[in-house]
Amino acid sequence: MKRRKTRQVKIGSLSIGSKSPVVIQTMTNTPTADQSRTFHQVVELIESGAEAVRLTVNSEAAAVATGKIIGQLRRAGYPQPIIGDFHYNGHVLLSRFPECAQQLDKYRINPGNVGHGSGHQEHFAQIISIAKKWNKPVRIGINGGSLDQDLLAKLIQANSRRKKPLADKEVFYKCAIASALDSAALAQKYGLAANKIIISIKMSNVQDLLAVNAQLAKKCDYPLHLGLTEAGSDIEGIIASTSALAILLQQGIGDTIRISLTPQPGMPRTREVEVCKVLLQSLGMRSYSPTVISCPGCGRTSSDDYQDLAAQIKQHIKNHLKQWKERYIGIEGLKIAVMGCVVNGPGESRHADIGISLAGEKNGKIGAVYQQGHYLVTLKGASIKKDFFKLLESFIRKNYSAR
Ligand code: SF4
C-alpha cells in the first residue's frame, strides 16, 4: 500500500514518518515519581517490542524521577526514545527541571490543556522555546475529550452565523483539526522546525477517528500518531482500536501507533504492544514473529489434536523466538500451517513454508506434511506432534542463514 508522504521526524535515534516503518509506542501506568516501578515497566514494554515509551510528567517529583529513569535506562543499554506527557504545568516543569527537559526525547503537549486566554500562548511559547533549546520534537496531541474550549466556542459561533450551518460533528472535527494545525503553525512561528512536529488527533469513537484523520491527512505533511483513545478493555478495546487503525493504515495514513487498552486485573501492560505488533504484521507492514496459519475446525475434526498442535507451535515460537532471531536471518517471515483435515489442509500447507494437514475424523492420527509447496511425508501415530517439531526445527536450520 502507498503511504502518505510526510516529513521525517527524528526522536532520539528513531525516525518517524516519510518512508520509515510504522513505529509502535505505548505509555506507562505507574506513577513516574516511583522511579523503580516505572523503570521496570519501561524495560518490560521495550522488551515486548515498544519502540518508544511515554511517561506521565505531572509533578516536580515526576520531573525529577524522569531524568533519573532515563539515565538508568541508558546505562542499562536501552536507547529507545522516552517521551514526556505534559498537561497544564508542562511549561513550569520543563523550565524548572532542565535535566528532565534535556533527557526526554520528545514532549507531548495537548493545546487544550496548555492554559486559557493569554496564558495559552504564553505557556505554549515557553514549551516551544524549551524544545528549541534542547532540539526536541514535539507531539501536538489533540484529544476529543479536551478540545481547546476557546477555539470551540469561536467555531460554534461562526457556524451559527452560516447560512447553512454544519452538523455539530463537523464543527467538532474542524475544531480538532484547527487546534492541531494552528498550534503547529504557531510552534513554527516560534522557531520550531517543521520536521520537529508530529500531530495526533485522538477520538474515542471509531467513525470520528476515521473521519477526522482522513481530513487531517489531506491538510498537512506532518507525521501522524494514531490511536483510538479511551478504547476500553479486552476484546472491545482491541477490536475497536485495530479496526480503526487498520482502515487508516491501509489508506496510507499513520506513522506511529498506540493502542490504548484499559488493563483488566492481572493483564500485563505489554498487551497493548502485543496487539500493535499483531496488527502491523497482519497488515503486512512489519514482521515480528513466525505466523501460524490454522483453521477454525469443524464437524470433520473429531479430536483436539490439531488445536493442541497449533497451540504448542505458538508456544514453541514464543519460547524460541529470541534465540531464533539471534541465530537466523529473516526467521520472522516463517509461515507454518496447521490444518484440521484434507478439505483446505493440503492447499494451505502448500502455501506455507511448512505445514501439516491432519487427516480428519475417519482416518485416525495421520498428518501429511508439505514443505515449500511440495508433499514431504505422512506422519502417523502417537508421535505426530513430536515428529512435526523435528521437521520444523530441521526446516529452520536448513533454510535460514545464520547471522
Ligand atoms: S480444513 Fe477441514 S477441519 Fe479445518 S475448517 Fe476446513 S474443513 Fe474443517
Residues whose N, C-alpha, C, O or C-beta is under 5 A from the ligand:
A	BS01	SF4	C295 P296 G297 C298 R300 T301 M339 G340 C341 V342 V343 N344 G345
